[in-house]
Amino acid sequence: MASRENRCLVEVGIRTDDERRARLASNEALFRAVNEKIERVSAGFGSAVETFAVVCECGDNTCVEQIDVAFEEYERVRRDPTLFMVVPGHEIPDVEDVVERASGFLVVEKNGTIGQEIAAATDPRE
């Protein structure tokens, strides 16, 4: 039987992991919201441009890397609120799964209940 101290440490570890997952999901959701605004501005140029630059939607709130993406690809990814576009190497395997490798970026899906709930709740298209 686990001691009271060990049970507390496990509970703290779980809570800390959940808090980390929530923080990362919130960071990614913020970048997604920024990209939605970028898309609206870029779409105003109509057929003059086929692609536009979005910010990496990784969990690092200091990341400023950009991804060049076609409007169609962006729209396809945006249909699922648990999907995000990140620069290769910016994926976080314990909180998201790589579901697609595209030219210049990865599409990652939030795993775990907390990340998926935050991603869905912060979907700017809902």
MARMARLUM-912836 format. One record per residue: residue number from 1; residue in one letter; z, y, x of N, C-alpha, C, O in turn. Coordinates in steps of 0.02 Angstrom, whole numbers, plus 50000, padded with zeros to 5 digits. Atoms other than C-alpha are relative to their C-alpha. Layout:
BEGIN
[atom NUM, A, [Z, Y, X], [Z, Y, X], [Z, Y, X], [Z, Y, X]] ...
END
This chain:
BEGIN
[atom 1, M, [50000, 49941, 50042], [50000, 50000, 50000], [50000, 50062, 50044], [50038, 50065, 50093]] [atom 2, A, [50005, 49939, 49961], [49953, 50172, 50068], [50062, 50043, 49991], [50090, 50048, 49936]] [atom 3, S, [49942, 49955, 50004], [50092, 50292, 50109], [49981, 50062, 49962], [49922, 50077, 49952]] [atom 4, R, [50012, 49938, 50037], [50112, 50453, 50012], [49960, 50048, 50043], [49914, 50082, 50019]] [atom 5, E, [50034, 49954, 49955], [50054, 50550, 50165], [49925, 49981, 50005], [49883, 50025, 50004]] [atom 6, N, [50069, 50021, 49996], [49895, 50445, 50181], [49961, 50016, 49936], [49904, 50036, 49939]] [atom 7, R, [50033, 49984, 50064], [49856, 50467, 49996], [49984, 50074, 49997], [49930, 50094, 49975]] [atom 8, C, [50012, 49928, 50000], [49875, 50656, 50016], [49942, 50018, 50046], [49901, 50060, 50029]] [atom 9, L, [50055, 49986, 49954], [49759, 50656, 50166], [49933, 49980, 49970], [49884, 50016, 49978]] [atom 10, V, [50061, 50022, 50033], [49629, 50558, 50070], [49980, 50050, 49946], [49922, 50069, 49941]] [atom 11, E, [50015, 49952, 50053], [49643, 50678, 49923], [49975, 50066, 50029], [49927, 50095, 50003]] [atom 12, V, [50023, 49939, 49968], [49626, 50828, 50039], [49929, 49991, 50027], [49887, 50035, 50019]] [atom 13, G, [50067, 50014, 49975], [49474, 50747, 50122], [49948, 50001, 49946], [49894, 50028, 49955]] [atom 14, I, [50048, 50001, 50056], [49391, 50717, 49955], [49989, 50071, 49975], [49931, 50091, 49964]] [atom 15, R, [50006, 49932, 50026], [49427, 50893, 49895], [49959, 50042, 50050], [49916, 50080, 50030]] [atom 16, T, [50036, 49961, 49949], [49364, 50966, 50060], [49926, 49981, 49999], [49884, 50025, 50005]] [atom 17, D, [50070, 50021, 50003], [49204, 50862, 50050], [49967, 50029, 49937], [49910, 50053, 49941]] [atom 18, D, [50028, 49971, 50062], [49177, 50917, 49869], [49989, 50075, 50008], [49938, 50101, 49985]] [atom 19, E, [50007, 49928, 49990], [49206, 51098, 49918], [49940, 50015, 50046], [49903, 50063, 50034]] [atom 20, R, [50057, 49992, 49955], [49081, 51081, 50061], [49935, 49989, 49963], [49888, 50028, 49970]] [atom 21, R, [50060, 50014, 50039], [48952, 51003, 49946], [49984, 50058, 49952], [49927, 50077, 49945]] [atom 22, A, [50009, 49944, 50047], [48979, 51143, 49820], [49975, 50062, 50037], [49931, 50097, 50013]] [atom 23, R, [50020, 49942, 49961], [48963, 51277, 49954], [49927, 49994, 50022], [49888, 50042, 50016]] [atom 24, L, [50069, 50011, 49978], [48802, 51202, 50023], [49951, 50006, 49942], [49899, 50037, 49948]] [atom 25, A, [50043, 49996, 50059], [48727, 51183, 49849], [49993, 50072, 49977], [49939, 50093, 49956]] [atom 26, S, [50002, 49930, 50020], [48773, 51363, 49808], [49956, 50041, 50047], [49918, 50084, 50025]] [atom 27, N, [50043, 49965, 49952], [48691, 51425, 49969], [49926, 49986, 49986], [49885, 50031, 49986]] [atom 28, E, [50069, 50019, 50014], [48532, 51329, 49928], [49975, 50032, 49936], [49918, 50054, 49932]] [atom 29, A, [50018, 49969, 50064], [48532, 51395, 49750], [49986, 50075, 50009], [49941, 50102, 49977]] [atom 30, L, [50011, 49929, 49986], [48544, 51573, 49816], [49931, 50011, 50030], [49894, 50056, 50010]] [atom 31, F, [50066, 49994, 49970], [48390, 51548, 49926], [49945, 49985, 49949], [49892, 50016, 49950]] [atom 32, R, [50050, 50015, 50052], [48298, 51470, 49778], [49989, 50061, 49956], [49932, 50077, 49938]] [atom 33, A, [50006, 49940, 50042], [48335, 51626, 49674], [49960, 50054, 50036], [49920, 50089, 50005]] [atom 34, V, [50038, 49952, 49961], [48268, 51736, 49814], [49926, 49981, 49999], [49883, 50024, 49990]] [atom 35, N, [50069, 50023, 49999], [48110, 51630, 49822], [49966, 50010, 49933], [49906, 50022, 49930]] [atom 36, E, [50029, 49987, 50066], [48084, 51648, 49635], [49976, 50072, 49996], [49922, 50085, 49968]] [atom 37, K, [50021, 49930, 49999], [48077, 51836, 49659], [49940, 50011, 50045], [49894, 50048, 50028]] [atom 38, I, [50057, 49995, 49954], [47960, 51819, 49807], [49937, 49974, 49966], [49883, 50003, 49973]] [atom 39, E, [50058, 50028, 50034], [47845, 51709, 49703], [49972, 50049, 49949], [49911, 50058, 49944]] [atom 40, R, [50024, 49953, 50051], [47837, 51837, 49562], [49961, 50057, 50032], [49909, 50077, 50007]] [atom 41, V, [50034, 49946, 49966], [47789, 51975, 49683], [49934, 49975, 50029], [49882, 50008, 50021]] [atom 42, S, [50060, 50028, 49970], [47663, 51864, 49774], [49947, 49984, 49947], [49887, 49994, 49959]] [atom 43, A, [50047, 50018, 50054], [47584, 51806, 49610], [49964, 50063, 49976], [49908, 50057, 49949]] [atom 44, G, [50031, 49937, 50020], [47546, 51989, 49574], [49935, 50014, 50037], [49894, 50054, 50015]] [atom 45, F, [50061, 49990, 49961], [47412, 51981, 49708], [49943, 49956, 49974], [49886, 49960, 49998]] [atom 46, G, [50050, 50042, 50032], [47320, 51853, 49600], [49964, 49954, 50047], [49995, 49923, 50090]] [atom 47, S, [50039, 50047, 49961], [47180, 51756, 49680], [49988, 50023, 50071], [49953, 49989, 50110]] [atom 48, A, [50009, 49975, 49932], [47186, 51861, 49838], [50036, 49957, 50051], [50017, 49956, 50110]] [atom 49, V, [49963, 50043, 49954], [47311, 51740, 49914], [50010, 49931, 49968], [50021, 49926, 49908]] [atom 50, E, [49990, 50068, 50025], [47327, 51551, 49898], [50069, 49974, 50016], [50094, 49929, 49984]] [atom 51, T, [49933, 50021, 49980], [47493, 51533, 49986], [50044, 50062, 50006], [50020, 50119, 50006]] [atom 52, F, [49954, 49946, 49987], [47648, 51637, 50010], [50059, 49973, 50039], [50070, 49912, 50040]] [atom 53, A, [49943, 50020, 49958], [47801, 51634, 50122], [50064, 50003, 49960], [50080, 50053, 49927]] [atom 54, V, [49934, 50003, 50031], [47969, 51579, 50053], [50051, 49988, 50055], [50034, 49967, 50110]] [atom 55, V, [49948, 50013, 49951], [48135, 51569, 50141], [50022, 49928, 49994], [50020, 49898, 49941]] [atom 56, C, [49974, 50069, 49999], [48203, 51400, 50193], [50060, 49997, 49953], [50103, 50040, 49955]] [atom 57, E, [49947, 50008, 50049], [48318, 51337, 50056], [50055, 49953, 50024], [50085, 49917, 49984]] [atom 58, C, [49949, 50044, 49973], [48436, 51246, 50172], [50070, 50027, 49985], [50077, 50083, 49960]] [atom 59, G, [49931, 49980, 50015], [48625, 51254, 50157], [50030, 50050, 50048], [50086, 50073, 50037]] [atom 60, D, [49975, 49953, 49951], [48644, 51368, 50308], [49986, 50071, 49976], [49929, 50093, 49975]] [atom 61, N, [50010, 49933, 50029], [48673, 51542, 50237], [49978, 50051, 50052], [49967, 50109, 50034]] [atom 62, T, [50026, 49954, 49949], [48619, 51620, 50404], [49928, 49986, 50018], [49898, 50021, 50059]] [atom 63, C, [50069, 50020, 49985], [48449, 51535, 50407], [49952, 50054, 49974], [49958, 50077, 49918]] [atom 64, V, [50050, 49950, 50020], [48303, 51657, 50403], [49929, 49974, 50011], [49881, 50012, 50009]] [atom 65, E, [50066, 50028, 49989], [48159, 51537, 50436], [49959, 50001, 49935], [49987, 49997, 49880]] [atom 66, Q, [50045, 49997, 50058], [48008, 51546, 50321], [49954, 49940, 49998], [49940, 49908, 50049]] [atom 67, I, [50045, 50055, 50013], [47894, 51416, 50246], [49939, 50028, 49964], [49947, 50065, 49915]] [atom 68, D, [50062, 49980, 50034], [47713, 51447, 50199], [49983, 49944, 49951], [49975, 49887, 49970]] [atom 69, V, [50010, 50051, 50052], [47681, 51358, 50034], [49946, 50024, 49950], [49942, 50083, 49934]] [atom 70, A, [50049, 49984, 50052], [47539, 51350, 49908], [50036, 50009, 49933], [50087, 49977, 49921]] [atom 71, F, [49969, 49988, 50065], [47580, 51414, 49734], [50009, 49936, 49960], [50061, 49926, 49929]] [atom 72, E, [49996, 50062, 50038], [47542, 51244, 49658], [50057, 49955, 50025], [50093, 49925, 49985]] [atom 73, E, [49946, 50041, 49971], [47660, 51154, 49777], [50068, 50029, 49981], [50114, 49992, 49962]] [atom 74, Y, [49937, 49967, 50017], [47797, 51281, 49745], [50018, 49985, 49927], [50075, 49968, 49912]] [atom 75, E, [49988, 50012, 50071], [47779, 51261, 49557], [50020, 49928, 49987], [50064, 49914, 49946]] [atom 76, R, [49985, 50071, 50009], [47783, 51072, 49570], [50073, 49986, 50020], [50108, 49950, 49984]] [atom 77, V, [49931, 50011, 49977], [47946, 51074, 49668], [50049, 50033, 49952], [50102, 50006, 49937]] [atom 78, R, [49954, 49963, 50044], [48024, 51203, 49551], [50011, 49966, 49932], [50058, 49983, 49897]] [atom 79, R, [49991, 50034, 50065], [48001, 51088, 49400], [50065, 49960, 49997], [50090, 49947, 49943]] [atom 80, D, [49938, 50039, 49997], [48154, 50989, 49458], [50053, 50043, 50034], [50047, 50058, 50093]] [atom 81, P, [49950, 49955, 49971], [48310, 51096, 49485], [50041, 49969, 50056], [50078, 50006, 50090]] [atom 82, T, [49962, 50031, 49946], [48384, 50969, 49607], [49959, 49997, 50065], [49983, 49971, 50115]] [atom 83, L, [50043, 50001, 49941], [48239, 50991, 49730], [50000, 50068, 50035], [50002, 50121, 50003]] [atom 84, F, [50002, 49939, 49960], [48235, 51117, 49872], [49952, 49989, 50058], [49941, 49933, 50080]] [atom 85, M, [50046, 50002, 49944], [48112, 51159, 50012], [50037, 50024, 50063], [50066, 50078, 50063]] [atom 86, V, [49966, 49982, 49938], [48180, 51161, 50190], [49954, 49988, 50059], [49908, 49947, 50057]] [atom 87, V, [50035, 50010, 49937], [48112, 51176, 50365], [50021, 49933, 50029], [50080, 49915, 50025]] [atom 88, P, [49980, 50064, 49970], [48106, 51006, 50452], [50057, 50010, 50051], [50055, 50055, 50092]] [atom 89, G, [49941, 49995, 49958], [48271, 50978, 50540], [50058, 50036, 49967], [50114, 50035, 49992]] [atom 90, H, [49948, 49964, 50036], [48368, 51082, 50414], [50030, 49959, 49943], [50075, 49982, 49908]] [atom 91, E, [49972, 50044, 50052], [48401, 50937, 50296], [50070, 49979, 50020], [50086, 49973, 50079]] [atom 92, I, [49930, 50021, 49988], [48583, 50882, 50278], [50007, 49932, 49967], [50021, 49928, 49907]] [atom 93, P, [50004, 50067, 50028], [48578, 50692, 50255], [50059, 49978, 49955], [50049, 49937, 49910]] [atom 94, D, [49944, 50023, 50041], [48752, 50672, 50181], [50005, 50035, 49933], [50044, 50015, 49890]] [atom 95, V, [49999, 49966, 50065], [48718, 50794, 50038], [49933, 50003, 49965], [49928, 50025, 49908]] [atom 96, E, [50067, 49998, 50030], [48531, 50777, 50008], [49956, 49947, 50032], [49966, 49926, 50089]] [atom 97, D, [50048, 50051, 49977], [48390, 50652, 50025], [49931, 50031, 50006], [49910, 50070, 49963]] [atom 98, V, [50069, 49977, 49992], [48217, 50690, 50093], [49957, 49958, 49952], [49956, 49897, 49958]] [atom 99, V, [50041, 50036, 50048], [48099, 50645, 49951], [49925, 50011, 50012], [49883, 49977, 49983]] [atom 100, E, [50071, 49987, 49985], [47938, 50718, 50022], [49995, 50037, 50066], [50037, 50079, 50083]] [atom 101, R, [50015, 49965, 49938], [47867, 50773, 50188], [49932, 50034, 49990], [49881, 50000, 49983]] [atom 102, A, [50061, 49963, 50010], [47738, 50910, 50168], [49982, 50035, 50066], [50019, 50030, 50115]] [atom 103, S, [50022, 49965, 49941], [47643, 51014, 50294], [50045, 50061, 50011], [50039, 50111, 49975]] [atom 104, G, [49958, 49943, 49983], [47774, 51128, 50371], [50068, 50002, 49966], [50108, 50046, 49982]] [atom 105, F, [49935, 50000, 50033], [47920, 51084, 50258], [50016, 49932, 49971], [49973, 49889, 49963]] [atom 106, L, [49976, 50060, 50034], [48023, 50947, 50179], [50023, 50020, 49930], [50044, 50076, 49919]] [atom 107, V, [49970, 49991, 50066], [48071, 50929, 49997], [50061, 49954, 49999], [50055, 49894, 50011]] [atom 108, V, [49939, 50038, 50002], [48251, 50875, 49980], [50029, 50002, 49930], [50020, 50050, 49893]] [atom 109, E, [49968, 50004, 50066], [48347, 50819, 49827], [50075, 49994, 50011], [50098, 49954, 50051]] [atom 110, K, [49927, 50003, 49996], [48532, 50850, 49805], [50022, 49931, 49978], [49999, 49905, 49928]] [atom 111, N, [49970, 50063, 50022], [48631, 50689, 49799], [50073, 50014, 49984], [50102, 50063, 50008]] [atom 112, G, [49931, 49988, 50020], [48803, 50674, 49723], [50004, 50045, 49940], [49963, 50090, 49931]] [atom 113, T, [49992, 49964, 50063], [48863, 50742, 49560], [50009, 50075, 50008], [49977, 50114, 49974]] [atom 114, I, [49985, 49928, 49991], [48930, 50908, 49623], [49938, 50039, 50018], [49923, 50090, 49987]] [atom 115, G, [50061, 49965, 49980], [48770, 50959, 49711], [49948, 50003, 49945], [49917, 50055, 49936]] [atom 116, Q, [50049, 50001, 50054], [48660, 50907, 49566], [50021, 50046, 49943], [49979, 50080, 49914]] [atom 117, E, [49976, 49957, 50054], [48770, 50997, 49439], [49991, 50074, 50017], [49969, 50113, 49975]] [atom 118, I, [50008, 49930, 49979], [48769, 51159, 49539], [49926, 50018, 50001], [49907, 50072, 49978]] [atom 119, A, [50072, 49987, 49998], [48581, 51146, 49568], [49972, 50012, 49930], [49933, 50058, 49919]] [atom 120, A, [50024, 49992, 50069], [48549, 51124, 49382], [50028, 50063, 49967], [49992, 50098, 49932]] [atom 121, A, [49966, 49943, 50032], [48674, 51257, 49327], [49973, 50067, 50026], [49975, 50117, 49990]] [atom 122, T, [50024, 49938, 49971], [48599, 51387, 49444], [49924, 50006, 49999], [49896, 50052, 50030]] [atom 123, D, [50073, 49998, 50004], [48417, 51350, 49404], [49978, 50065, 49967], [49993, 50076, 49909]] [atom 124, P, [50020, 49936, 50029], [48340, 51523, 49378], [49948, 49993, 49945], [49934, 50042, 49909]] [atom 125, R, [50050, 50010, 50051], [48209, 51448, 49264], [50029, 49975, 49934], [49992, 49966, 49885]] [atom 126, E, [49968, 50024, 50062], [48334, 51387, 49134], [50025, 50059, 49960], [50054, 50049, 49906]] 
END
